[in-house]
Amino acid sequence: MWRRVALLSPMISSSSRSLPLNQAALGVKVGESFATDVNNPDERTLSPKEKAPFITFVLGGPGSGKGTQCEKIVETFGLQHLSAGDLLRREIALKNKNGAMILNLIKDGKIVPSEVTVKLIQKELESSDSCKFLIDGFPRTEENRVAFERIVGADPDVVLFFDCPEEEMVKRVLNRNQGRIDDNITTMKKRLKIFNALNRPVIDYYKNKGKLYTINAIGSVDDIFQHVLPIFNSFEQLKVSRHVNPKSPLGSILVENSS
């Protein structure tokens, strides 16, 4: 189980889109914990679970393409992907007391309390062998954010916001043709209105803290990922292996970013 410790915030202006300050200059690495036991100061023996987790929140409206980008981030940098929706559905499938409570709330059209969702995320963080996490579509509200900080006791290192015009998101969702009854223009615009009302305070909060990276979500999947790559490559413990073909799309990006 990883220790709960305060993480360093990158000292940057989010409006400048600069990469995070190299915190090695401060004598520590991003995502590593400070010694909490004065009788055991040798941090070199810390296991991954004893280090502070590297946490990324991924935000974006329906049709912003964040799901596809999450797949590429996980594949490239080895983060463990967590989805609040998937965790809730899995809990329901277990048919235990907690799952029944969640199912009843959903059937009644009620919102699952933030504390319930956050505790499911916390359970995954503490039981996983990984110390690098990508949390997709969370936090959706300020209540989610506050509950996460209070219960988990950690801040995200990175908050990605995939910014996409409303017209483009509506077009993408309608073109999916997944048979969802709520995928029509009227209901899509309602979903986007709700997303903006609930998510905007969260986005503004992390922007003010210098943790937000806004990604232009227009373009091909690979073009968009080129904007994502240097963000994660700026963190030493997340840098992808340089043993790639420099002529490949990924290799050319790495060569360009390292020059």
C-alpha positions in Angstrom: 0.0 0.0 0.0 1.4 3.4 -1.0 1.9 6.0 1.7 -0.3 9.0 1.7 1.9 12.0 1.2 1.5 15.5 -0.2 2.6 15.7 -3.8 4.5 18.7 -5.2 2.6 20.9 -7.6 4.3 22.1 -10.8 5.3 25.7 -10.4 4.0 26.9 -13.8 1.3 29.0 -15.3 -1.2 26.8 -17.0 -2.0 29.6 -19.4 1.6 29.4 -20.8 1.2 25.6 -21.5 4.8 25.2 -20.3 5.9 21.8 -19.2 6.3 21.2 -15.4 9.3 22.5 -13.6 12.1 19.9 -13.4 11.7 19.2 -9.7 15.1 17.3 -9.6 16.5 20.8 -9.0 14.7 20.7 -5.7 16.3 17.5 -4.7 13.3 15.2 -5.3 11.6 13.5 -8.1 8.0 14.0 -9.0 5.7 11.3 -7.6 8.2 10.0 -5.0 7.3 10.3 -1.3 9.3 12.1 1.3 10.6 10.1 4.2 7.8 9.9 6.8 9.7 7.8 9.3 12.8 9.5 10.7 14.1 6.1 11.9 14.1 4.8 8.3 15.5 7.6 6.1 16.8 5.3 3.3 14.3 6.0 0.6 16.3 3.9 -1.9 14.7 0.8 -0.5 11.1 2.0 -1.1 9.0 -0.3 -3.1 6.6 1.1 -5.8 3.7 0.7 -3.3 5.5 2.8 -0.7 6.0 5.7 -3.1 3.3 8.4 -3.7 1.2 7.3 -6.7 1.5 9.2 -10.0 -2.1 10.2 -10.7 -3.5 11.6 -13.9 -7.1 12.8 -14.3 -8.5 12.9 -17.8 -11.4 15.2 -18.5 -13.4 15.9 -21.6 -17.0 16.0 -22.9 -18.8 13.1 -24.6 -17.2 12.8 -28.1 -14.0 14.6 -27.2 -11.9 11.6 -28.0 -10.5 11.2 -24.5 -11.2 7.5 -24.4 -9.1 6.8 -27.4 -6.3 9.0 -26.1 -6.4 7.1 -22.8 -5.8 3.9 -24.6 -2.7 5.4 -26.3 -1.4 6.9 -23.0 -1.8 3.5 -21.2 -0.1 1.6 -24.0 2.8 4.1 -24.3 3.5 5.0 -20.7 2.3 1.9 -18.8 -0.2 3.7 -16.5 -3.0 1.6 -15.0 -6.4 2.8 -16.5 -9.2 3.4 -14.0 -12.7 4.4 -15.0 -15.2 5.4 -12.3 -18.1 4.1 -14.4 -16.4 0.7 -14.9 -15.7 0.4 -11.2 -19.3 1.1 -10.3 -20.5 -1.5 -12.9 -18.1 -4.0 -11.5 -19.3 -3.4 -8.0 -22.9 -3.9 -9.1 -21.9 -7.2 -10.8 -20.5 -8.5 -7.6 -24.1 -8.5 -6.2 -22.9 -7.5 -2.7 -24.5 -5.0 -0.4 -22.6 -2.1 -1.7 -23.4 -3.1 -5.3 -27.1 -3.4 -4.5 -27.1 0.1 -3.0 -25.4 1.5 -6.1 -27.8 -0.2 -8.4 -30.9 1.0 -6.5 -29.6 4.6 -6.7 -29.1 4.3 -10.4 -32.5 2.8 -10.9 -34.1 5.6 -9.0 -32.3 8.2 -11.2 -30.2 9.4 -8.3 -26.5 10.3 -8.3 -24.1 7.9 -6.7 -22.5 9.8 -3.7 -19.0 10.9 -4.4 -17.8 9.1 -1.3 -18.9 5.7 -2.7 -17.2 6.3 -6.1 -14.0 7.6 -4.5 -13.7 4.7 -2.1 -13.9 2.3 -5.1 -11.1 4.3 -6.7 -9.1 4.3 -3.5 -9.4 0.5 -3.2 -8.0 0.1 -6.7 -5.1 2.5 -5.9 -4.1 0.7 -2.7 -4.5 -2.8 -4.0 -2.7 -2.4 -7.3 0.9 -3.3 -7.9 1.2 -0.2 -10.1 2.0 3.3 -8.8 1.0 5.1 -12.0 -2.6 5.7 -12.6 -4.8 7.2 -15.3 -8.3 8.0 -14.0 -10.7 8.5 -16.9 -13.7 10.9 -16.6 -13.0 11.9 -13.0 -13.6 14.1 -11.1 -16.9 15.1 -12.8 -17.9 17.7 -10.2 -16.4 19.8 -7.5 -17.9 17.4 -4.9 -16.0 14.6 -6.6 -12.8 16.5 -6.4 -13.1 17.5 -2.8 -14.1 13.9 -1.8 -11.0 12.5 -3.6 -8.6 14.9 -1.8 -10.3 14.2 1.5 -10.5 10.4 1.3 -7.5 9.4 -0.8 -5.3 12.2 0.5 -3.5 12.8 -2.8 -3.5 15.4 -5.6 -3.2 14.6 -9.3 0.1 15.2 -10.9 -1.5 15.9 -14.3 -5.0 16.9 -15.3 -5.7 16.6 -19.0 -8.6 18.4 -20.6 -9.5 17.4 -24.1 -11.1 20.6 -25.5 -13.4 20.1 -28.4 -16.0 22.3 -30.0 -19.6 21.3 -29.2 -20.5 20.8 -32.9 -17.7 18.4 -33.4 -18.5 16.4 -30.3 -22.2 16.1 -31.3 -21.1 14.9 -34.8 -18.7 12.4 -33.4 -21.2 10.9 -31.0 -24.0 10.7 -33.6 -21.6 9.0 -36.1 -20.7 6.3 -33.6 -24.1 4.7 -34.3 -23.9 2.6 -31.1 -27.6 2.4 -30.7 -27.8 4.5 -27.6 -31.2 6.1 -27.3 -29.7 9.2 -25.8 -27.4 9.8 -28.9 -29.5 12.4 -30.7 -28.9 16.1 -31.2 -31.3 17.3 -28.5 -30.1 15.0 -25.8 -26.5 15.4 -26.7 -26.7 19.2 -26.3 -28.3 18.6 -22.9 -25.5 16.2 -21.9 -22.9 18.8 -23.0 -24.7 21.6 -21.1 -24.6 19.5 -17.9 -21.0 18.6 -18.5 -20.0 22.2 -18.9 -21.9 23.3 -15.8 -20.5 20.5 -13.6 -17.0 20.1 -15.0 -16.0 23.8 -15.6 -15.4 24.5 -11.9 -13.1 21.5 -11.7 -11.2 22.6 -14.9 -10.8 26.1 -13.5 -9.6 24.8 -10.1 -6.8 22.8 -11.6 -5.9 25.5 -14.1 -5.4 27.9 -11.2 -3.2 25.3 -9.5 -1.0 25.0 -12.6 -1.9 21.3 -13.1 -4.2 21.6 -16.1 -3.0 20.8 -19.6 -5.6 21.7 -22.3 -5.3 19.6 -25.4 -6.8 20.7 -28.7 -9.0 17.6 -29.5 -9.4 18.5 -33.2 -7.4 16.4 -35.7 -6.4 12.8 -36.2 -5.8 10.4 -33.2 -2.1 10.5 -33.9 -2.0 14.3 -34.3 -3.7 14.8 -31.0 -1.4 12.3 -29.3 1.6 14.3 -30.4 0.4 17.1 -28.1 0.0 14.6 -25.2 3.4 12.9 -25.5 5.6 15.7 -24.4 3.5 16.3 -21.3 4.1 12.8 -19.9 7.7 12.7 -21.2 8.5 15.7 -19.0 8.1 13.5 -16.0 11.3 11.4 -15.5 9.6 8.3 -14.2 7.2 8.2 -17.2 9.6 8.7 -20.1 9.1 6.0 -22.7 11.9 3.8 -23.8 14.3 5.4 -26.3 14.7 1.9 -27.9 12.3 2.7 -30.7 12.7 3.1 -34.4 13.5 6.8 -34.9 11.8 6.6 -38.3 8.5 5.4 -36.7 5.8 8.0 -35.9 6.6 7.6 -32.1 10.3 7.6 -32.7 10.2 10.8 -34.8 8.1 12.5 -32.0 10.6 11.5 -29.4 13.6 12.7 -31.4 11.9 16.0 -32.0 11.0 16.5 -28.4 14.4 15.6 -27.1 16.2 18.0 -29.4 
